[in-house]
Amino acid sequence: MTAAQWQEVKSVFARALEAPPAERGALVAEACGADAALRREVESLLAASDGDDSLPAARAAVAREVAAHAPASGADGLARAVASGAEHARNGAPADDPAMRAVLERELGHHYDILERLGQGGMGAVYLARERALERFVAIKVLRPDLAGAEESRERFRREARVAANLSHPGILPLHTFDEVGGLWYFVMGYVRGESLAGRLALEGRLPCEEARRILAELADALECAHRHGVVHRDIKPANVLLDAESGRALLADFGISKIRGAGDSLTATGVVVGTPHYMSPEQAVGSRDVDARSDIYSLGAVGYTMLAGREPFAGTSSENLIYRRVAHDPPPLSTVAPSVPPELAAVVMRCLAREPAARWPSARSLKEALGRAWCETAAPLPEAVRDLPGFAPYALAWAVGWAALAALAVESAGDRGLLLLIALLVPVGLALHVWNVGRQELRLAELARIACWPPEWWGMWWPAALRRPSDLWSRLPRPARLVRAVLSTFFVALPALILVRHRVAAGDAPADDARRDWFVVAEAALVLGAGAVVGGALRWGVRQGLTPGETVRVLFGATTPAPAWRTPQVARLLAPVPGGVRPPDRDSPSDFPRAIDELVQLLPAESRAAGEEAAHAARRVLAAITSYDRDIARIARDVGTSDEDRLAARLAELDESPSTVTGERHELRQLVRRQLELVRQLRASAELAARKRAHLLDLLRGLWAQLYVVQDGCGAGRGALSDDGVRALCAAIAEQLPAQEPAERSAAGVAG
């Protein structure tokens, strides 16, 4: 078949894809006429397009044939390179595309240094590059040439660039420029060193509650900006959420199928469904043209559901039944799929997933505000009947002691003393009546009494261990923190008592009264000095631990009920592990992961110990590779200062301005400066590549910890063997990647040296 004939096949096939399925047969018959060969080719491609991943398959088939019959130059030469690896890319394996990179370097090399390919998607490839003029790293997204021939693909590509260029928000991936040169359609966007949310979920399964809530709030904030500018994203999914490795912030990307208010929408003009099935809203799934911002709210809720439950809302549903299930049924409640998720947060996410748009959150702003109110408290909520019972007994005790002390020490009249004692009994009697009334509802009186004796939520001092809240952190505090709290508790009780007793007992003028008064004064001074010494020592301990003043106050004096402040890395590392558990590793400290994994291995049952030992060995190998990258990055930072490149570039410009007739020595000097500038740029690029690989290895460490924790958490539920398989699979993936990393380490070390 000639190239012209294949161009005709492409044209008919593209028109047929845009038509409703019921009308495709008539369209093909009319377009092909009596050309049976043309009709067979188009129908074979349409038949291939019936599968779940059929459209990329059909496009790849067209690209292969076009590449085979077209000249190997310009965009067509690039199409041949894409065609050679299209099937591998479709199956998730990275395609080797030297021709695409060669074209990219030829067309853009005068502005950018192309460093490496970051990823491959359905629309094309993304490359890491260094922009020479501004000395910054960027990501260049290139449209696949076989797609550039279709107006729909070019429009989607332009749409993504146009939308991103008009949205300025910390949570939206920025776009720098867009252009087409030599048949190459591309745009340059901000570079994020990190991973996608999809990649992290693949490694860790599900995310901690507080982190999932934070990511949802940041994405809701980004969506609020997009919706305010009249943009509906329509393809919110984990693969389109990037997680910055340095800040941890979530960024929203890929506005290729977004809907812009007031603009034409060719993507849905013919009723074609666009989006990702597992995350699209019911109205989007049926191809409605009335998709608005509340559709993005639904998709964001589906992402939140996946982060918290470790599975999509309709996981396990076949693709042909997915649309029906989404339109006719609600997803399983989060409370049944992930019981550990706090009810408040689960309710926020489930409201996002309401089938009717009017029942969802009315705006991204309201969703963000609701997420801010949804605390990730891990303790189980109390029954409604006893919600006001915690802290009642301490309040009643303080009330009774205060009025009784006033009656005993400050009142002489027996009648007045009796009235004050009667007042002292009012609150304790009220407590007893309340406990008796609740106990009539068949709740155990002993348990009710214990709940009533819980300290207030703001309490941070000593309290009897048996009467503390189940989630209280007292037993996990470091020893200096428990000591200073116990001393202060004694101080606040003993000092007022000594003062009151001194005034009561030593009230006379006799010498014996003066002696007793002196003893009380000495005891009070010793109490003050002792408490001050303990507090001063504890504050110095906090400084030695590297805590900020706020963190020191939290550890030494703050309330011991769970709160986000206790989960910051510097504070969390000081807490002892939960009894029978392991202190989780600091997510930003690679050296802490082998420690946590080694401790967790000791808690595994015998049948999972081998998988745990394998994970511990893999963690040590990954840590060694990360340490090597850290050394390389530090060495390059020492060798190349931030001003070296500017200084050399300015010097080269001065030499280039010299007259054309220059001496041999000056020419050699110019060549030397140019070579120095190139080496500095190479070193900076090597440092960034090493930082990227280090970040990837740290992600693998985090995933290894998460997988091993699933083993420890799931063995008792009969999931041990399946969890062991997940750990071994990740260890195998690490083993495959580390040998490939080691030459890169040696290469970076050689360049740095």
MARDO-858156 format. One line per 2 residues: their letters; for each residue x, y, z of C-alpha. Coordinates in steps of 0.05 Angstrom, whole numbers, plus 32768, in hexadecimal, padded with zeros to 4 digits. Layout:
! MARDO-858156
A = X,Y,Z  ...
//
This chain:
! MARDO-858156
MT = 8000,8000,8000  801C,8044,7FED
AA = 8025,807F,801B  7FEB,80A3,7FF8
QW = 7FBD,8068,8004  7FD0,8067,804E
QE = 7FC1,80B1,8053  7F7B,80A1,8039
VK = 7F74,8069,806D  7F88,809A,80A4
SV = 7F56,80CE,808C  7F1B,809E,808A
FA = 7F2E,807C,80CB  7F33,80BF,80F0
RA = 7EEE,80D5,80D5  7ED0,8092,80EA
LE = 7EEB,8098,8130  7ECB,80DC,8139
AP = 7E87,80C2,8123  7E56,809E,8152
PA = 7E5F,8052,8150  7E1B,8047,8130
ER = 7E2D,8074,80F5  7E73,805B,80E7
GA = 7E5F,8024,80B7  7E39,8053,8089
LV = 7E71,8086,808B  7EA6,8052,8079
AE = 7E7C,8037,8040  7E71,807C,8024
AC = 7EBA,8092,802B  7ED8,8052,800E
GA = 7EA7,8047,7FD5  7EBE,800D,7FAA
DA = 7F05,800B,7FC7  7F01,7FC8,7FEC
AL = 7F49,7FCA,8003  7F40,800F,8023
RR = 7F00,7FF7,8045  7F22,7FB9,8061
EV = 7F5B,7FE1,807E  7F2D,8014,809F
ES = 7EFF,7FDF,80BB  7F3A,7FB8,80D7
LL = 7F51,7FF6,80FC  7F0B,8004,8115
AA = 7F05,7FBC,812E  7F46,7FC5,8154
SD = 7F29,8005,8173  7EF3,7FDD,8199
GD = 7F22,7FC9,81D1  7F32,7FEF,8211
DS = 7F75,8007,81F7  7F62,8005,81AE
LP = 7F6B,804D,8198  7FB6,804D,81A6
AA = 7FBB,800A,8184  7F98,8023,8145
RA = 7FC2,8062,8143  8001,8039,814C
AV = 7FED,800D,8111  7FE1,8049,80E6
AR = 8024,8068,80FD  804A,8028,80EB
EV = 8030,8027,80A5  8039,8072,809B
AA = 8081,806D,80B4  808E,8033,8084
HA = 8078,805B,8047  808B,80A2,8058
PA = 80CE,80C6,8051  80FB,80C2,808E
SG = 8100,810D,8099  80DE,8142,80C2
AD = 809E,812E,80E5  8097,80EE,80BD
GL = 80DD,80D8,80D3  80C7,80E3,811A
AR = 8087,80BC,810D  80B0,807F,80FA
AV = 80D5,8083,813C  8093,8087,8162
AS = 8075,804E,813B  80AF,8021,814B
GA = 80A0,8026,8196  8055,8035,8197
EH = 8040,7FF0,81AC  8072,7FEF,81E5
AR = 805A,8032,81FD  8012,801A,81FB
NG = 8024,7FE0,8228  8045,800D,825B
AP = 808D,8000,8247  80B8,803C,8234
AD = 80C5,803F,81EA  810B,804A,81D0
DP = 8104,8086,81A1  8149,809E,818A
AM = 812B,80BC,814B  80FA,80E7,8173
RA = 8131,80FF,81A0  815E,810E,8164
VL = 8127,8138,8144  811A,815B,8186
ER = 8163,816C,818E  8169,8184,8146
EL = 812C,81B2,814A  8133,81CB,8192
GH = 817C,81BF,81A2  818E,8208,8198
HY = 8162,821B,81D4  8160,81DD,81FF
DI = 818F,81A5,8215  8166,8165,8211
LE = 817A,813B,824C  814D,80FE,8250
RL = 8106,80E4,8244  80DA,80EB,8282
GQ = 809F,80C2,8269  8074,80AB,8231
GG = 8029,80B6,822C  7FF1,80AC,81FB
MG = 7FFB,80F1,81DB  8047,80EF,81D8
AV = 8087,80F2,8201  80A1,8121,8237
YL = 80EA,8133,823B  8114,8154,8270
AR = 813B,818E,8253  8165,81C8,8269
ER = 8152,820C,824E  8193,822F,823D
AL = 817C,8277,823D  815D,8276,8283
ER = 8188,823E,82A1  814D,8215,82BA
FV = 8134,81CE,82B2  80F3,81C5,828C
AI = 80C8,818D,8271  80B9,818A,8226
KV = 807A,8166,8210  807B,814E,81C8
LR = 803E,813A,81A0  8045,80F7,817D
PD = 804C,8105,8132  8019,80D0,8120
LA = 7FE6,80F7,814A  7FFC,813A,8130
GA = 7FDC,8129,80EE  7F96,812A,810E
EE = 7F76,816D,811B  7F56,8152,815B
SR = 7F99,8140,8179  7FB8,8182,8166
ER = 7F7C,81A6,8185  7F82,817F,81C5
FR = 7FCD,818F,81C8  7FC0,81D9,81BB
RE = 7F87,81D8,81EE  7FB5,81BC,8224
AR = 7FE9,81F2,8216  7FB6,822A,8212
VA = 7F93,8218,8253  7FD4,820E,827A
AN = 7FEF,8250,8261  7FB3,8276,827D
LS = 7FB3,8255,82C1  7FE4,826F,82F5
HP = 7FE1,8247,8335  8015,8222,8361
GI = 7FEB,81E3,8359  7FE9,81E4,830C
LP = 8024,81CF,82E1  803C,8210,82BF
LH = 8046,8216,8274  807F,823F,8257
TF = 8078,823C,820B  8054,8218,81D2
DE = 806A,8210,818A  806F,81E4,814C
VG = 80B0,81DD,8126  80C3,81AD,80EF
GL = 8083,8185,80F8  8092,817F,8143
WY = 805A,8197,8170  8072,81A5,81B7
FV = 806A,81CF,81F4  8099,81DF,822E
MG = 807F,81DA,8274  8098,81DD,82BB
YV = 80C3,81A3,82D3  80AD,817E,8311
RG = 80E0,8150,8330  80B5,8119,834E
ES = 8081,80E5,833C  8039,80E3,8328
LA = 8003,80D1,835A  7FF6,8093,8331
GR = 803E,807D,8339  803C,8087,8383
LA = 7FFB,8061,838A  8019,8028,8361
LE = 8051,8023,8394  802C,8030,83D5
GR = 7FE5,801A,83C7  7FC3,804F,83F1
LP = 7FDA,808F,8413  7FD7,80A5,845C
CE = 7F97,80C9,846C  7FB6,810C,847C
EA = 7FE0,810C,843D  7FA5,80F8,8411
RR = 7F7C,8131,8430  7FB4,8163,8423
IL = 7FBC,814E,83DA  7F71,8152,83CF
AE = 7F6F,8198,83ED  7FA9,81B0,83C1
LA = 7F87,8194,8382  7F45,81B3,8396
DA = 7F69,81F6,839D  7F87,81ED,8357
LE = 7F43,81DA,833A  7F24,8218,835A
CA = 7F54,8242,8332  7F45,821C,82F1
HR = 7EF9,8220,82FC  7EFE,826A,830C
HG = 7F1D,8273,82C6  7EE6,824B,82A5
VV = 7F0F,820A,829C  7EF3,81C5,82AB
HR = 7F2D,8193,82AC  7F04,8153,829B
DI = 7F3F,8123,82A4  7F52,8125,82EE
KP = 7F74,80E4,8300  7FB2,80CE,8327
AN = 7FDC,80CC,82E8  7FCF,8117,82DD
VL = 7FE4,812B,8324  802E,8138,832E
LD = 804E,8136,8374  808A,8164,837D
AE = 80C2,813D,839D  80DC,817A,83C3
SG = 809D,819B,83DE  806D,8160,83D8
RA = 803A,818F,83B8  8008,8172,8387
LL = 8004,8192,8342  7FCD,8188,830F
AD = 7FE3,817B,82C7  7FC8,8168,8281
FG = 7F8F,8196,826D  7F8B,8176,8229
IS = 7F41,8165,822A  7F2B,819F,8256
KI = 7EED,81C6,8247  7EF1,8212,8243
RG = 7EB5,823D,8252  7E9E,8262,8214
AG = 7ECA,823B,81E4  7EB5,8205,81B3
DS = 7EBD,81BD,81CA  7ECD,8192,818F
LT = 7EDF,8157,81BB  7E97,814D,81D1
AT = 7E73,816C,8197  7E65,8128,817A
GV = 7E53,8106,81BD  7E97,80E5,81C5
VV = 7EA7,80D3,820D  7EE9,80F1,8224
GT = 7F0D,80E4,8266  7F26,80A9,828E
PH = 7EEE,8077,829E  7F00,8068,82E7
YM = 7F01,80B2,82FA  7ECE,80D5,82CD
SP = 7E8B,80ED,82E8  7E49,80CC,82D3
EQ = 7E36,8107,82A7  7E7A,8105,8285
AV = 7E75,80B9,827C  7E35,80BF,8253
GS = 7E53,80F6,8227  7E29,812F,8242
RD = 7E39,8175,8227  7E24,8194,826A
VD = 7E63,8180,828F  7E77,81B7,82BF
AR = 7EA5,81C1,82FB  7E7F,818F,8325
SD = 7E97,8158,82F6  7EDE,8169,830C
IY = 7EC6,8165,8354  7EAF,811D,8347
SL = 7EF1,810A,8326  7F19,8129,8360
GA = 7EEE,8101,8390  7EFF,80C2,8369
VG = 7F49,80D3,8370  7F3F,80DD,83BB
YT = 7F1A,809B,83C0  7F54,8078,839D
ML = 7F88,8098,83CB  7F62,8084,840A
AG = 7F48,8040,83F6  7F80,8028,83C9
RE = 7F4F,8019,8390  7F22,8040,8360
PF = 7ED9,804B,8374  7EC1,8017,8342
AG = 7EFE,7FE9,8341  7EF0,7FA4,8327
TS = 7EB9,7FBB,82F7  7EC4,7FA9,82AE
SE = 7ECD,7FE2,827D  7E8B,7FD3,8259
NL = 7E64,7FD6,829B  7E8A,8011,82B9
IY = 7E5E,8047,829C  7E1E,8025,82B2
RR = 7E39,801A,82F8  7E4E,8062,82FE
VA = 7E0B,807E,82E6  7DDE,804D,830C
HD = 7E04,803F,834C  7E2C,8062,8382
PP = 7E73,8048,8391  7E7C,801E,83D0
PL = 7E80,804C,840D  7EC6,805C,8424
ST = 7EB2,8047,846A  7EAB,7FFF,8451
VA = 7EE7,7FFE,8422  7F17,8024,8450
PS = 7EFB,8024,8498  7F38,8048,84B3
VP = 7F26,8088,848D  7F07,80BB,84BC
PE = 7EBC,80C3,84B1  7EC2,810E,84A4
LA = 7EF5,8105,846C  7ECF,80CA,844F
AV = 7E8F,80F4,844D  7EB3,812C,8428
VM = 7ECD,80FB,83F3  7E8B,80D6,83EB
RC = 7E65,8117,83E0  7E94,8124,83A6
LA = 7E7D,80E2,8388  7E33,80F0,8389
RE = 7E12,80DC,8347  7DEA,811C,8342
PA = 7E15,815A,8337  7DE8,8183,8364
AR = 7DF7,8154,839F  7E42,815F,839A
WP = 7E6B,8197,83B7  7E55,81D5,8391
SA = 7E9C,81EE,8383  7EE5,81DB,838C
RS = 7EEA,8212,83C0  7EB4,81F3,83EB
LK = 7ED6,81AF,83E4  7F19,81CD,83F9
EA = 7EF9,81ED,8436  7ED7,81AB,8449
LG = 7F1A,8186,8443  7F38,81BA,8471
RA = 7F04,81A8,84A6  7F0C,815D,849E
WC = 7F40,8149,84D2  7F62,8105,84C9
ET = 7F56,80EF,8511  7F68,80A6,8517
AA = 7F40,8097,8556  7EFC,8077,854E
PL = 7EC3,80A9,8559  7E9B,80A4,8599
PE = 7E51,8092,8598  7E23,80CF,8596
AV = 7E0A,80C1,85DC  7E4E,80CB,85FC
RD = 7E6C,8102,85CF  7E69,8134,8609
LP = 7E83,8104,863E  7ED0,8108,8634
GF = 7EEF,813A,8665  7EB0,813E,8690
AP = 7ED1,811B,86CC  7F0F,8147,86CE
YA = 7EE3,8185,86CA  7EB7,816A,8702
LA = 7EF5,815A,872C  7F13,819F,8722
WA = 7ED0,81BF,8733  7EC9,8196,8773
VG = 7F11,81A1,878B  7F0F,81EB,877D
WA = 7ECF,81F9,87A4  7EE2,81C9,87DC
AL = 7F26,81EC,87E4  7F03,822F,87E6
AA = 7ED4,8215,881C  7F0C,81F7,8845
LA = 7F40,822F,8841  7F1B,8271,8837
VE = 7ED9,826B,885C  7ECF,826C,88A8
SA = 7E83,8266,88AC  7E69,821E,88AF
GD = 7E2A,8232,8888  7E51,8253,8850
RG = 7E80,8217,884F  7E45,81E8,8847
LL = 7E29,8211,880C  7E6D,8211,87E9
LL = 7E73,81C5,87F2  7E2D,81BD,87D6
IA = 7E42,81E5,8798  7E80,81B9,8793
LL = 7E53,817C,878C  7E27,8197,8754
VP = 7E54,8184,8719  7E68,813F,8734
VG = 7E1F,812F,8740  7E0F,8145,86F9
LA = 7E46,8117,86DF  7E2A,80DD,8705
LH = 7DE4,80E9,86EA  7DFE,80EF,86A3
VW = 7E25,80AD,86A8  7DE8,808B,86C6
NV = 7DBB,80A5,868F  7DEB,808E,8658
GR = 7DF5,804C,867B  7DAB,803E,8675
QE = 7DB8,8036,8629  7DDE,7FF5,8638
LR = 7E23,8015,8637  7E54,7FFB,866A
LA = 7E5B,8029,86A7  7EA5,801A,86AF
EL = 7EB3,802E,8667  7E88,806C,866F
AR = 7EAE,8080,86AD  7EF1,8076,8689
IA = 7EDA,80A2,864F  7EC2,80D7,867F
CW = 7F08,80D8,869F  7F2B,80E5,865D
PP = 7F53,8126,865F  7F3D,8161,8634
EW = 7F58,8161,85ED  7F85,819C,85FD
WG = 7FA6,8178,8638  7FF0,816A,8634
MW = 8006,815D,867B  8009,811D,86A5
WP = 7FCA,80F3,86AA  7FBE,80AC,86C3
AA = 7FCF,807C,868A  7F8F,8053,8693
LR = 7F64,8092,868B  7F84,80AE,864C
RP = 7F63,80AE,8608  7F73,8070,85DD
SD = 7F96,809B,85A8  7FBE,80C3,85DB
LW = 8008,80CC,85CB  8023,80CF,8612
SR = 8042,8089,8611  8066,809A,85CF
LP = 8085,80DB,85E6  80D1,80DD,85F0
RP = 80E7,80D7,8639  80FB,8121,8641
AR = 80B6,8136,862A  8093,8108,865B
LV = 80C1,811F,8693  80B6,816A,8689
RA = 806B,8160,8685  8069,8136,86C5
VL = 8094,816A,86EA  8068,81A4,86D2
ST = 8029,817D,86E7  8046,8175,872C
FF = 805B,81BE,872D  8017,81DA,871B
VA = 7FF6,81B1,8752  802A,81B4,8789
LP = 803C,81FF,8786  7FF4,821A,8791
AL = 7FEA,81E4,87C7  8029,81F9,87EC
IL = 8016,8243,87E9  7FD0,8236,8803
VR = 7FE8,8208,883B  801F,823A,884F
HR = 7FEC,8272,8857  7FBE,8244,887D
VA = 7FEF,8221,88AC  8023,8257,88B7
AG = 7FF4,8291,88C5  800B,82A2,890C
DA = 8042,82CF,8927  8066,829B,8952
PA = 80AE,8287,8941  8096,8241,8931
DD = 8067,825E,88FD  80A1,8285,88DF
AR = 80CA,8245,88DA  8092,8220,88B8
RD = 8089,825A,8888  80D3,8258,8877
WF = 80CF,820D,8868  8095,8219,8839
VV = 80BA,8251,8815  80F7,8224,880C
AE = 80CB,81EC,87F0  80A8,821C,87C0
AA = 80EB,8237,87A8  8107,81F1,879E
LV = 80C9,81DE,8776  80D0,821B,8749
LG = 811B,8212,873E  8113,81C7,8731
AG = 80DB,81D1,86FF  8103,8208,86DC
AV = 8141,81DC,86D7  8119,81A3,86B9
VG = 80F7,81D1,8686  813A,81F0,8673
GA = 815A,81AC,8669  811F,8196,863E
LR = 8124,81D4,8613  816E,81C7,8608
WG = 815D,817F,85F5  812D,8199,85C0
VR = 8164,81C4,85A2  8193,8188,85A0
QG = 815E,8160,857B  815A,8195,8545
LT = 8113,81AC,8555  80F9,81F1,8545
PG = 80DD,8219,857F  8096,8208,856B
ET = 80A7,81BE,8565  80C9,81C0,85A9
VR = 808C,81DD,85CA  8060,81A9,85A8
VL = 808B,816E,85C0  8096,8188,8607
FG = 8054,81AA,8619  8020,819F,85E1
AT = 7FE0,8177,85E5  7FEB,812C,85DE
TP = 7FAE,811F,85B3  7FBF,810E,856A
AP = 7FC5,814A,853C  7FE9,815B,84FA
AW = 8021,817E,8520  8036,813B,853E
RT = 8040,811E,84F7  8076,814F,84E0
PQ = 80B7,8129,84D2  80E0,814A,8508
VA = 80AC,813D,853E  8094,80F8,8526
RL = 80DB,80DC,8529  80DD,80E9,8574
LA = 809E,80C1,8583  80A5,8079,8596
PV = 8081,8047,8569  803B,8031,8579
PG = 803F,7FF6,85A9  804A,7FB8,857F
GV = 805A,7FE3,8542  8093,8009,8521
RP = 80A0,8053,851E  8094,8066,84D5
PD = 80D0,8081,84AF  80DA,80CA,84A0
RD = 80C2,80CF,8458  80F8,8100,8445
SP = 8132,80DA,8466  814A,809F,843C
SD = 8176,8085,8475  8139,807C,84A2
FP = 8117,804A,8475  8148,800F,8480
RA = 8140,801A,84CB  80F4,8018,84C8
ID = 80F4,7FDD,8497  8124,7FB5,84C3
EL = 80F7,7FC2,8500  80B9,7FAE,84D9
VQ = 80D8,7F6D,84C1  80DF,7F56,8509
LL = 8093,7F5C,8511  8082,7F32,84D4
PA = 8069,7EEB,84DB  8098,7EB3,84C8
ES = 8079,7EA7,8483  8085,7EF0,846F
RA = 80CA,7EF7,848E  80EE,7EE4,844D
AG = 80CA,7F1A,8425  80DB,7F4B,845D
EE = 8125,7F3A,845C  8125,7F43,8410
AA = 8105,7F87,8419  8139,7F9B,844E
HA = 8171,7F87,841F  8152,7FAF,83E6
AR = 814A,7FEB,8414  8194,7FEB,8426
RV = 81A7,7FE7,83DC  817A,8021,83CB
LA = 8195,804A,8405  81DC,803D,83EC
AI = 81C9,8056,83A6  81A7,8094,83C3
TS = 81E5,80A2,83ED  8210,809D,83AF
YD = 81E3,80CF,838B  81E6,80FE,83C6
RD = 8232,80FD,83C4  8231,810B,8379
IA = 8200,8145,8380  8229,8163,83B9
RI = 8269,815C,8392  824C,817F,8356
AR = 8230,81B6,8383  8276,81C1,839E
DV = 8297,81C2,835A  8263,81EE,8336
GT = 824A,822D,8358  8209,824F,8346
SD = 822D,8289,8325  8260,8261,82FE
ED = 8234,8259,82C1  8222,82A3,82BE
RL = 826B,82B7,82C6  8283,8289,828E
AA = 824A,829D,8260  825B,82E7,826A
RL = 82A5,82D9,825D  8295,82B2,821D
AE = 8269,82EB,8205  82A3,831C,820F
LD = 82D2,82EF,81E7  829F,82E5,81AF
ES = 829A,8331,81A7  82E4,8334,8195
PS = 82F7,8344,814C  82F9,830B,811B
TV = 8344,830F,8116  835C,82F5,8158
TG = 839B,82D3,816F  83A1,8289,8176
ER = 83A6,8290,81C2  8365,82B8,81C5
HE = 8342,8284,819B  835B,824D,81C9
LR = 8342,8276,8205  82FE,827C,81E6
QL = 82FB,8232,81D9  8311,8223,8220
VR = 82DB,8250,823E  82A7,8231,8211
RQ = 82BC,81EC,8227  82BA,8201,8270
LE = 8273,821B,8267  825E,81DA,8246
LV = 827C,81B2,8280  8258,81DD,82B4
RQ = 8216,81D2,8290  8223,8188,828B
LR = 8232,8184,82D6  81F2,81A9,82E7
AS = 81CA,817B,82BA  81EC,813F,82DA
AE = 81D9,8159,831F  8190,815F,830A
LA = 818E,8119,82EC  81AD,80FE,832C
AR = 8179,8123,8355  8142,8105,832B
KR = 815C,80BF,8333  8165,80CA,837D
AH = 811D,80E1,8383  8107,80A2,835E
LL = 812E,8075,838C  8110,8098,83C8
DL = 80CB,808A,83AB  80DE,8040,83A6
LR = 80F4,8040,83EF  80B1,805E,8403
GL = 808C,802B,83DA  80B5,7FF2,83F9
WA = 80A2,800A,843F  8059,800F,842B
QL = 8058,7FCA,840C  807A,7FAB,8448
YV = 804A,7FCE,8477  8011,7FAE,8450
VQ = 8030,7F6B,845E  8033,7F78,84A9
DG = 7FED,7F96,84AA  7FCD,7F61,847D
CG = 7FE9,7F1F,8495  7FB4,7F18,84CB
AG = 7F7D,7F22,8497  7F95,7EEA,846A
RG = 7FB6,7F18,8437  7FFD,7F07,844A
AL = 8010,7EDE,840C  7FF4,7F13,83DC
SD = 8019,7F4A,8402  8059,7F22,8400
DG = 8053,7F1F,83B4  804E,7F6A,83B1
VR = 808D,7F74,83DB  80B4,7F41,83B1
AL = 809C,7F61,8370  80B4,7FA6,8387
CA = 80F7,7F89,839E  80FF,7F69,8359
AI = 80F0,7FAC,8338  8124,7FCE,8365
AE = 8158,7F99,8354  814C,7FA5,830A
QL = 8154,7FF0,8311  8190,7FF4,833F
PA = 81C3,7FD4,830E  81AD,8008,82DB
QE = 81B6,803F,830E  81FD,802C,8321
PA = 821E,803E,82DE  81F9,8081,82E2
ER = 8217,808C,8326  825D,807D,830C
SA = 8251,80AA,82D0  8239,80E4,82FB
AG = 8274,80DA,8329  82A3,80DB,82ED
VA = 8285,811B,82D1  8287,813C,8316
G = 82D0,8127,831F
//
